[in-house]
Amino acid sequence: MITEAQYFGQWRYAPDVTAQILSAAQLFLARVNGLMASAKFKGVEFKMNPVTKSQISGAEYGGFRPIGCPIGAPGSAHKLGRAVDIFDPLGEIDAWCMKNTEPGGLLAMHEIYIEDPDHTPHWSHWTNRKPVSGNRVFHP
C-alpha cells in the first residue's frame, strides 16, 4: 500500500500541495490502494523500489510532482495529485493490469486508467483522471 507520506515525499508541505490537491490525492490513493489490494488477492506481488523504499517508481518524481518539476506538463495528473508510477521492473504489474481492463473489470471498479505499457518500461502509470480518449489504457 502507498501512504500519503510516500506519495508526497519531500513535497508534502510544499506550497504546491493545496487543500484541493491534498483532497484529490487522498481520494486517488484510496483507489490505488484498493486496486493494489485486489491485485494482491489475485496473487500479484508489488515489489519494493530500493530507492523510494515504497512501491513508487523512480528516484523522486514517481508520485506527486511539484509545479516546478521538469518532468511532465503543467497540467500533469502527477502535479494534481491524481497519478502515480508503480515500481514494475519486470512488467508484471502492467501485464496483470492489461488482463483486467474490460468494462466492469477491476481497473474500472477502482476507477483507474493506465498508460500503455509500451510507454512505461519498468513502471506502471496509474491515474484516476479519465483520458481524452476515454480508454482504460491510453497513449501519452
N, CA, C and O atoms as a DFTB+ gen file, in Angstrom:
560 C
 N C O
     1  1       0.833      -1.182       0.000
     2  2       0.000       0.000       0.000
     3  2       0.880       1.249       0.000
     4  3       1.976       1.253       0.561
     5  1       0.392       2.279      -0.623
     6  2       1.139       3.535      -0.713
     7  2       0.528       4.538       0.263
     8  3      -0.671       4.815       0.226
     9  1       1.370       5.070       1.126
    10  2       0.899       6.041       2.108
    11  2       0.950       7.447       1.516
    12  3       1.612       7.701       0.510
    13  1       0.235       8.340       2.171
    14  2       0.255       9.746       1.771
    15  2       1.678      10.304       1.882
    16  3       2.122      11.052       1.011
    17  1       2.381       9.945       2.939
    18  2       3.756      10.417       3.127
    19  2       4.659       9.931       1.995
    20  3       5.492      10.693       1.502
    21  1       4.507       8.680       1.581
    22  2       5.307       8.158       0.467
    23  2       4.950       8.867      -0.825
    24  3       5.835       9.212      -1.608
    25  1       3.664       9.087      -1.056
    26  2       3.207       9.706      -2.295
    27  2       3.755      11.131      -2.454
    28  3       4.261      11.488      -3.517
    29  1       3.652      11.930      -1.409
    30  2       4.106      13.325      -1.486
    31  2       5.603      13.473      -1.263
    32  3       6.210      14.429      -1.745
    33  1       6.199      12.542      -0.542
    34  2       7.629      12.601      -0.300
    35  2       8.055      13.936       0.286
    36  3       7.405      14.466       1.187
    37  1       9.144      14.471      -0.227
    38  2       9.706      15.710       0.294
    39  2       8.842      16.942       0.031
    40  3       9.118      18.015       0.567
    41  1       7.800      16.798      -0.788
    42  2       6.954      17.949      -1.121
    43  2       5.668      18.004      -0.309
    44  3       4.797      18.822      -0.607
    45  1       5.522      17.156       0.709
    46  2       4.276      17.102       1.479
    47  2       3.833      18.463       1.996
    48  3       2.640      18.766       1.996
    49  1       4.763      19.274       2.429
    50  2       4.402      20.576       3.000
    51  2       4.775      21.733       2.080
    52  3       4.870      22.878       2.523
    53  1       4.981      21.438       0.821
    54  2       5.292      22.487      -0.162
    55  2       4.032      23.300      -0.466
    56  3       2.921      22.781      -0.363
    57  1       4.198      24.564      -0.837
    58  2       3.025      25.388      -1.169
    59  2       2.192      24.815      -2.318
    60  3       1.006      25.125      -2.439
    61  1       2.804      23.987      -3.154
    62  2       2.076      23.357      -4.273
    63  2       0.987      22.404      -3.792
    64  3       0.032      22.138      -4.523
    65  1       1.119      21.891      -2.577
    66  2       0.145      20.930      -2.059
    67  2      -0.989      21.717      -1.392
    68  3      -1.016      21.924      -0.179
    69  1      -1.907      22.135      -2.237
    70  2      -3.069      22.885      -1.767
    71  2      -4.083      21.926      -1.146
    72  3      -3.951      20.708      -1.261
    73  1      -5.081      22.484      -0.496
    74  2      -6.148      21.650       0.080
    75  2      -6.829      20.835      -1.016
    76  3      -7.194      19.680      -0.796
    77  1      -7.001      21.432      -2.196
    78  2      -7.637      20.735      -3.318
    79  2      -6.773      19.558      -3.783
    80  3      -7.293      18.468      -4.022
    81  1      -5.473      19.768      -3.912
    82  2      -4.577      18.693      -4.347
    83  2      -4.491      17.606      -3.284
    84  3      -4.490      16.420      -3.612
    85  1      -4.421      17.990      -2.033
    86  2      -4.377      17.005      -0.954
    87  2      -5.633      16.137      -0.962
    88  3      -5.547      14.916      -0.830
    89  1      -6.782      16.757      -1.114
    90  2      -8.044      16.020      -1.163
    91  2      -8.083      15.076      -2.362
    92  3      -8.500      13.924      -2.239
    93  1      -7.644      15.573      -3.529
    94  2      -7.614      14.739      -4.736
    95  2      -6.686      13.551      -4.539
    96  3      -7.008      12.432      -4.939
    97  1      -5.540      13.793      -3.926
    98  2      -4.566      12.720      -3.705
    99  2      -5.101      11.680      -2.727
   100  3      -4.876      10.484      -2.914
   101  1      -5.798      12.115      -1.699
   102  2      -6.356      11.162      -0.735
   103  2      -7.376      10.248      -1.402
   104  3      -7.368       9.039      -1.170
   105  1      -8.244      10.809      -2.220
   106  2      -9.220      10.006      -2.954
   107  2      -8.506       9.066      -3.924
   108  3      -8.843       7.886      -4.023
   109  1      -7.525       9.598      -4.632
   110  2      -6.773       8.803      -5.594
   111  2      -6.052       7.641      -4.901
   112  3      -6.112       6.507      -5.377
   113  1      -5.377       7.913      -3.790
   114  2      -4.649       6.853      -3.093
   115  2      -5.589       5.772      -2.560
   116  3      -5.207       4.603      -2.501
   117  1      -6.793       6.137      -2.178
   118  2      -7.770       5.130      -1.758
   119  2      -8.073       4.192      -2.925
   120  3      -8.196       2.981      -2.738
   121  1      -8.192       4.747      -4.117
   122  2      -8.448       3.917      -5.309
   123  2      -7.239       3.052      -5.643
   124  3      -7.376       1.864      -5.932
   125  1      -6.061       3.656      -5.602
   126  2      -4.818       2.928      -5.885
   127  2      -4.655       1.766      -4.904
   128  3      -4.402       0.631      -5.310
   129  1      -4.800       2.056      -3.626
   130  2      -4.623       1.011      -2.622
   131  2      -5.701      -0.062      -2.719
   132  3      -5.447      -1.228      -2.418
   133  1      -6.890       0.323      -3.133
   134  2      -7.943      -0.667      -3.365
   135  2      -7.597      -1.601      -4.512
   136  3      -7.791      -2.813      -4.415
   137  1      -7.082      -1.035      -5.600
   138  2      -6.686      -1.865      -6.738
   139  2      -5.495      -2.738      -6.372
   140  3      -5.431      -3.902      -6.767
   141  1      -4.555      -2.184      -5.622
   142  2      -3.411      -2.986      -5.195
   143  2      -3.870      -4.157      -4.317
   144  3      -3.361      -5.269      -4.456
   145  1      -4.818      -3.917      -3.423
   146  2      -5.337      -4.991      -2.572
   147  2      -6.018      -6.063      -3.416
   148  3      -5.848      -7.255      -3.157
   149  1      -6.785      -5.653      -4.421
   150  2      -7.435      -6.620      -5.310
   151  2      -6.395      -7.440      -6.063
   152  3      -6.542      -8.653      -6.214
   153  1      -5.347      -6.777      -6.534
   154  2      -4.287      -7.471      -7.265
   155  2      -3.546      -8.447      -6.352
   156  3      -3.264      -9.579      -6.745
   157  1      -3.236      -8.007      -5.143
   158  2      -2.549      -8.894      -4.189
   159  2      -3.404     -10.121      -3.891
   160  3      -2.883     -11.231      -3.777
   161  1      -4.709      -9.924      -3.766
   162  2      -5.623     -11.036      -3.518
   163  2      -5.548     -12.045      -4.663
   164  3      -5.726     -13.245      -4.454
   165  1      -5.283     -11.548      -5.879
   166  2      -5.176     -12.415      -7.064
   167  2      -3.761     -12.969      -7.246
   168  3      -3.481     -13.648      -8.233
   169  1      -2.865     -12.675      -6.287
   170  2      -1.515     -13.241      -6.342
   171  2      -0.444     -12.334      -6.905
   172  3       0.699     -12.763      -7.064
   173  1      -0.778     -11.092      -7.212
   174  2       0.212     -10.160      -7.754
   175  2       1.103      -9.667      -6.627
   176  3       0.621      -9.323      -5.547
   177  1       2.401      -9.636      -6.883
   178  2       3.364      -9.139      -5.901
   179  2       3.848      -7.758      -6.328
   180  3       4.315      -7.568      -7.452
   181  1       3.731      -6.816      -5.430
   182  2       4.234      -5.467      -5.672
   183  2       5.606      -5.365      -5.025
   184  3       5.742      -5.433      -3.803
   185  1       6.610      -5.200      -5.859
   186  2       7.981      -5.141      -5.361
   187  2       8.287      -3.760      -4.772
   188  3       7.685      -2.758      -5.158
   189  1       9.215      -3.732      -3.851
   190  2       9.641      -2.509      -3.206
   191  2      10.755      -1.877      -4.037
   192  3      11.733      -2.544      -4.375
   193  1      10.612      -0.610      -4.362
   194  2      11.658       0.132      -5.050
   195  2      12.747       0.435      -4.013
   196  3      12.470       1.098      -3.014
   197  1      13.967      -0.036      -4.233
   198  2      15.012       0.203      -3.238
   199  2      15.366       1.680      -3.069
   200  3      15.913       2.072      -2.038
   201  1      15.063       2.487      -4.056
   202  2      15.378       3.917      -3.972
   203  2      14.345       4.657      -3.132
   204  3      14.705       5.414      -2.230
   205  1      13.050       4.444      -3.424
   206  2      11.996       5.154      -2.689
   207  2      11.553       4.403      -1.434
   208  3      10.850       4.954      -0.587
   209  1      11.967       3.147      -1.324
   210  2      11.556       2.288      -0.204
   211  2      10.030       2.191      -0.108
   212  3       9.448       2.149       0.976
   213  1       9.414       2.157      -1.287
   214  2       7.964       2.021      -1.411
   215  2       7.685       1.355      -2.754
   216  3       8.611       0.943      -3.453
   217  1       6.411       1.253      -3.110
   218  2       6.057       0.702      -4.421
   219  2       6.037       1.793      -5.503
   220  3       5.614       1.545      -6.632
   221  1       6.493       2.988      -5.152
   222  2       6.544       4.091      -6.118
   223  2       7.841       3.999      -6.909
   224  3       8.914       3.803      -6.339
   225  1       7.734       4.142      -8.216
   226  2       8.871       4.019      -9.111
   227  2       9.722       5.284      -9.124
   228  3       9.329       6.332      -8.612
   229  1      10.888       5.152      -9.721
   230  2      11.772       6.299      -9.910
   231  2      12.601       6.621      -8.689
   232  3      12.727       5.819      -7.764
   233  1      13.172       7.836      -8.710
   234  2      14.008       8.279      -7.603
   235  2      13.293       9.315      -6.749
   236  3      13.449       9.333      -5.528
   237  1      12.492      10.194      -7.400
   238  2      11.774      11.212      -6.625
   239  2      10.519      11.746      -7.287
   240  3       9.742      12.437      -6.629
   241  1      10.289      11.461      -8.542
   242  2       9.146      12.034      -9.248
   243  2       8.090      11.020      -9.666
   244  3       7.316      11.296     -10.582
   245  1       8.034       9.850      -9.022
   246  2       7.047       8.827      -9.385
   247  2       5.691       9.018      -8.747
   248  3       4.699       8.438      -9.188
   249  1       5.650       9.838      -7.700
   250  2       4.376      10.142      -7.044
   251  2       3.968      11.559      -7.390
   252  3       3.873      11.920      -8.563
   253  1       3.727      12.361      -6.365
   254  2       3.385      13.767      -6.587
   255  2       4.583      14.498      -7.181
   256  3       5.731      14.257      -6.806
   257  1       4.288      15.391      -8.110
   258  2       5.328      16.236      -8.705
   259  2       4.960      17.693      -8.466
   260  3       3.844      18.109      -8.775
   261  1       5.889      18.469      -7.920
   262  2       5.597      19.886      -7.721
   263  2       5.476      20.611      -9.060
   264  3       5.961      20.131     -10.085
   265  1       4.834      21.754      -9.036
   266  2       4.609      22.522     -10.270
   267  2       5.908      22.770     -11.023
   268  3       5.924      22.703     -12.252
   269  1       6.989      23.052     -10.321
   270  2       8.268      23.345     -10.969
   271  2       9.043      22.138     -11.433
   272  3      10.145      22.284     -11.962
   273  1       8.501      20.944     -11.252
   274  2       9.190      19.719     -11.660
   275  2       9.428      19.744     -13.170
   276  3       8.514      20.058     -13.933
   277  1      10.645      19.417     -13.610
   278  2      10.931      19.434     -15.047
   279  2      10.294      18.276     -15.817
   280  3      10.304      18.270     -17.048
   281  1       9.741      17.299     -15.098
   282  2       9.128      16.140     -15.747
   283  2       7.616      16.339     -15.777
   284  3       6.997      16.609     -14.748
   285  1       7.035      16.204     -16.950
   286  2       5.580      16.320     -17.083
   287  2       5.133      17.733     -17.404
   288  3       5.799      18.710     -17.064
   289  1       4.006      17.816     -18.057
   290  2       3.412      19.102     -18.446
   291  2       2.830      19.797     -17.214
   292  3       2.615      19.152     -16.188
   293  1       2.573      21.103     -17.304
   294  2       1.992      21.829     -16.164
   295  2       0.691      21.201     -15.658
   296  3       0.431      21.224     -14.455
   297  1      -0.118      20.652     -16.536
   298  2      -1.385      20.040     -16.142
   299  2      -1.289      18.546     -15.894
   300  3      -2.310      17.859     -15.856
   301  1      -0.079      18.032     -15.725
   302  2       0.135      16.606     -15.498
   303  2      -0.683      16.119     -14.312
   304  3      -0.802      16.817     -13.305
   305  1      -1.244      14.924     -14.431
   306  2      -2.020      14.337     -13.334
   307  2      -1.153      14.151     -12.086
   308  3      -1.668      14.203     -10.970
   309  1       0.152      13.937     -12.258
   310  2       1.066      13.838     -11.113
   311  2       1.083      15.152     -10.324
   312  3       1.187      15.139      -9.098
   313  1       0.984      16.268     -11.018
   314  2       1.041      17.585     -10.375
   315  2      -0.293      17.980      -9.750
   316  3      -0.388      18.980      -9.037
   317  1      -1.316      17.187     -10.027
   318  2      -2.656      17.439      -9.480
   319  2      -3.028      16.425      -8.395
   320  3      -4.146      16.439      -7.880
   321  1      -2.075      15.544      -8.052
   322  2      -2.353      14.530      -7.037
   323  2      -3.211      13.395      -7.551
   324  3      -3.935      12.761      -6.783
   325  1      -3.133      13.132      -8.861
   326  2      -4.023      12.136      -9.463
   327  2      -3.306      11.091     -10.318
   328  3      -3.930      10.453     -11.165
   329  1      -1.986      10.912     -10.098
   330  2      -1.247       9.884     -10.843
   331  2      -0.076       9.392     -10.003
   332  3       0.472      10.114      -9.170
   333  1       0.285       8.143     -10.251
   334  2       1.449       7.546      -9.600
   335  2       2.068       6.538     -10.556
   336  3       1.374       5.890     -11.339
   337  1       3.389       6.419     -10.474
   338  2       4.106       5.399     -11.229
   339  2       4.459       4.283     -10.251
   340  3       5.211       4.487      -9.298
   341  1       3.908       3.110     -10.502
   342  2       4.123       1.949      -9.648
   343  2       5.387       1.223     -10.116
   344  3       5.550       0.956     -11.306
   345  1       6.264       0.912      -9.188
   346  2       7.502       0.191      -9.482
   347  2       7.146      -1.161     -10.096
   348  3       6.442      -1.965      -9.484
   349  1       7.641      -1.404     -11.314
   350  2       7.280      -2.617     -12.063
   351  2       8.465      -3.043     -12.917
   352  3       8.383      -3.008     -14.145
   353  1       9.576      -3.449     -12.280
   354  2      10.803      -3.714     -13.035
   355  2      10.697      -4.808     -14.085
   356  3      11.446      -4.796     -15.062
   357  1       9.791      -5.743     -13.905
   358  2       9.677      -6.863     -14.851
   359  2       8.420      -6.797     -15.716
   360  3       8.182      -7.691     -16.528
   361  1       7.615      -5.749     -15.551
   362  2       6.396      -5.604     -16.341
   363  2       5.244      -6.473     -15.870
   364  3       4.247      -6.609     -16.579
   365  1       5.359      -7.059     -14.696
   366  2       4.316      -7.963     -14.197
   367  2       3.040      -7.220     -13.794
   368  3       1.936      -7.737     -13.969
   369  1       3.190      -6.018     -13.259
   370  2       2.021      -5.235     -12.855
   371  2       1.250      -4.808     -14.099
   372  3       0.031      -4.961     -14.170
   373  1       1.975      -4.271     -15.079
   374  2       1.318      -3.876     -16.333
   375  2       0.633      -5.069     -16.997
   376  3      -0.482      -4.940     -17.501
   377  1       1.290      -6.226     -17.002
   378  2       0.688      -7.423     -17.619
   379  2      -0.614      -7.784     -16.915
   380  3      -1.603      -8.105     -17.574
   381  1      -0.625      -7.735     -15.578
   382  2      -1.845      -8.041     -14.830
   383  2      -2.920      -6.996     -15.134
   384  3      -4.082      -7.337     -15.356
   385  1      -2.522      -5.726     -15.142
   386  2      -3.495      -4.663     -15.436
   387  2      -4.137      -4.872     -16.808
   388  3      -5.346      -4.698     -16.964
   389  1      -3.331      -5.243     -17.791
   390  2      -3.857      -5.429     -19.153
   391  2      -4.877      -6.564     -19.212
   392  3      -5.720      -6.581     -20.109
   393  1      -4.819      -7.493     -18.291
   394  2      -5.800      -8.589     -18.235
   395  2      -7.079      -8.172     -17.511
   396  3      -8.039      -8.940     -17.442
   397  1      -7.086      -6.955     -16.973
   398  2      -8.216      -6.508     -16.153
   399  2      -8.775      -5.167     -16.622
   400  3      -9.228      -4.360     -15.810
   401  1      -8.741      -4.933     -17.931
   402  2      -9.178      -3.645     -18.485
   403  2     -10.593      -3.648     -19.028
   404  3     -11.093      -2.606     -19.452
   405  1     -11.250      -4.801     -19.023
   406  2     -12.586      -4.886     -19.610
   407  2     -13.574      -4.013     -18.828
   408  3     -13.375      -3.761     -17.640
   409  1     -14.641      -3.552     -19.495
   410  2     -15.670      -2.800     -18.772
   411  2     -16.192      -3.643     -17.606
   412  3     -16.503      -4.821     -17.779
   413  1     -16.283      -3.052     -16.454
   414  2     -16.713      -3.789     -15.274
   415  2     -15.591      -4.557     -14.608
   416  3     -15.807      -5.208     -13.586
   417  1     -14.378      -4.491     -15.181
   418  2     -13.226      -5.192     -14.611
   419  2     -12.656      -4.439     -13.420
   420  3     -13.185      -3.410     -13.000
   421  1     -11.574      -4.970     -12.892
   422  2     -11.004      -4.405     -11.670
   423  2     -10.497      -2.974     -11.845
   424  3     -10.659      -2.160     -10.936
   425  1      -9.889      -2.644     -12.984
   426  2      -9.448      -1.257     -13.166
   427  2     -10.654      -0.326     -13.182
   428  3     -10.621       0.737     -12.563
   429  1     -11.699      -0.707     -13.872
   430  2     -12.914       0.111     -13.915
   431  2     -13.553       0.209     -12.535
   432  3     -14.005       1.280     -12.132
   433  1     -13.591      -0.901     -11.815
   434  2     -14.203      -0.907     -10.486
   435  2     -13.497       0.082      -9.550
   436  3     -14.134       0.716      -8.709
   437  1     -12.182       0.205      -9.706
   438  2     -11.409       1.113      -8.854
   439  2     -11.171       2.474      -9.521
   440  3     -10.476       3.332      -8.977
   441  1     -11.761       2.654     -10.705
   442  2     -11.673       3.912     -11.464
   443  2     -10.228       4.324     -11.745
   444  3      -9.844       5.479     -11.563
   445  1      -9.440       3.344     -12.194
   446  2      -8.035       3.581     -12.525
   447  2      -7.831       3.377     -14.027
   448  3      -8.349       2.435     -14.626
   449  1      -7.063       4.287     -14.607
   450  2      -6.653       4.220     -16.007
   451  2      -5.138       4.030     -16.006
   452  3      -4.448       4.506     -15.105
   453  1      -4.623       3.330     -17.021
   454  2      -3.181       3.133     -17.100
   455  2      -2.654       3.592     -18.450
   456  3      -3.339       3.544     -19.472
   457  1      -1.415       4.036     -18.407
   458  2      -0.732       4.386     -19.652
   459  2      -0.301       3.092     -20.324
   460  3       0.054       2.125     -19.651
   461  1      -0.331       3.074     -21.646
   462  2       0.049       1.891     -22.407
   463  2       1.412       1.385     -21.934
   464  3       2.375       2.150     -21.897
   465  1       1.502       0.099     -21.572
   466  2       2.762      -0.464     -21.078
   467  2       3.940      -0.301     -22.037
   468  3       5.089      -0.305     -21.598
   469  1       3.681      -0.158     -23.324
   470  2       4.774       0.063     -24.271
   471  2       5.508       1.373     -23.993
   472  3       6.645       1.556     -24.427
   473  1       4.851       2.287     -23.266
   474  2       5.441       3.594     -22.961
   475  2       5.951       3.685     -21.525
   476  3       6.446       4.732     -21.107
   477  1       5.833       2.591     -20.768
   478  2       6.221       2.639     -19.353
   479  2       7.109       1.452     -18.976
   480  3       6.698       0.584     -18.207
   481  1       8.330       1.419     -19.522
   482  2       9.221       0.313     -19.146
   483  2       9.650       0.453     -17.686
   484  3      10.104       1.517     -17.267
   485  1       9.508      -0.596     -16.935
   486  2       9.940      -0.667     -15.532
   487  2       9.024       0.052     -14.552
   488  3       9.334       0.118     -13.362
   489  1       7.904       0.593     -15.022
   490  2       6.909       1.160     -14.118
   491  2       5.540       1.039     -14.758
   492  3       5.421       0.826     -15.965
   493  1       4.515       1.176     -13.945
   494  2       3.131       1.145     -14.414
   495  2       2.492       2.470     -13.984
   496  3       2.400       2.764     -12.793
   497  1       2.061       3.248     -14.948
   498  2       1.491       4.566     -14.661
   499  2      -0.010       4.430     -14.431
   500  3      -0.743       3.988     -15.316
   501  1      -0.470       4.817     -13.219
   502  2      -1.880       4.759     -12.852
   503  2      -2.401       6.164     -12.605
   504  3      -1.701       7.001     -12.036
   505  1      -3.620       6.419     -13.030
   506  2      -4.280       7.691     -12.780
   507  2      -5.780       7.467     -12.617
   508  3      -6.323       6.461     -13.074
   509  1      -6.430       8.403     -11.971
   510  2      -7.890       8.351     -11.926
   511  2      -8.483       9.461     -12.775
   512  3      -9.684       9.722     -12.718
   513  1      -7.634      10.116     -13.566
   514  2      -8.114      11.139     -14.491
   515  2      -8.412      10.466     -15.829
   516  3      -7.515       9.935     -16.484
   517  1      -9.663      10.495     -16.216
   518  2     -10.084       9.860     -17.469
   519  2      -9.399      10.553     -18.644
   520  3      -9.484      11.773     -18.781
   521  1      -8.723       9.782     -19.489
   522  2      -8.059      10.390     -20.645
   523  2      -9.075      10.878     -21.679
   524  3     -10.229      10.451     -21.686
   525  1      -8.632      11.761     -22.532
   526  2      -9.498      12.308     -23.577
   527  2     -10.116      11.192     -24.409
   528  3     -11.276      11.285     -24.812
   529  1      -9.347      10.136     -24.666
   530  2      -9.838       9.011     -25.467
   531  2     -10.947       8.247     -24.746
   532  3     -11.775       7.598     -25.386
   533  1     -10.961       8.325     -23.418
   534  2     -11.922       7.556     -22.634
   535  2     -11.505       6.110     -22.456
   536  3     -12.196       5.348     -21.779
   537  1     -10.384       5.716     -23.054
   538  2      -9.920       4.325     -22.984
   539  2      -9.285       4.034     -21.626
   540  3      -8.608       4.885     -21.049
   541  1      -9.510       2.839     -21.132
   542  2      -8.914       2.413     -19.857
   543  2      -7.394       2.385     -19.969
   544  3      -6.701       2.676     -18.994
   545  1      -6.868       2.039     -21.135
   546  2      -5.436       2.067     -21.424
   547  2      -5.231       3.152     -22.476
   548  3      -5.836       3.115     -23.547
   549  1      -4.373       4.115     -22.159
   550  2      -4.220       5.256     -23.060
   551  2      -2.769       5.443     -23.484
   552  3      -1.840       4.949     -22.845
   553  1      -2.608       6.166     -24.573
   554  2      -1.289       6.534     -25.094
   555  2      -1.003       7.979     -24.695
   556  3      -1.885       8.834     -24.768
   557  1       0.228       8.248     -24.274
   558  2       0.544       9.624     -23.865
   559  2       0.485      10.614     -25.021
   560  3       0.728      11.805     -24.826
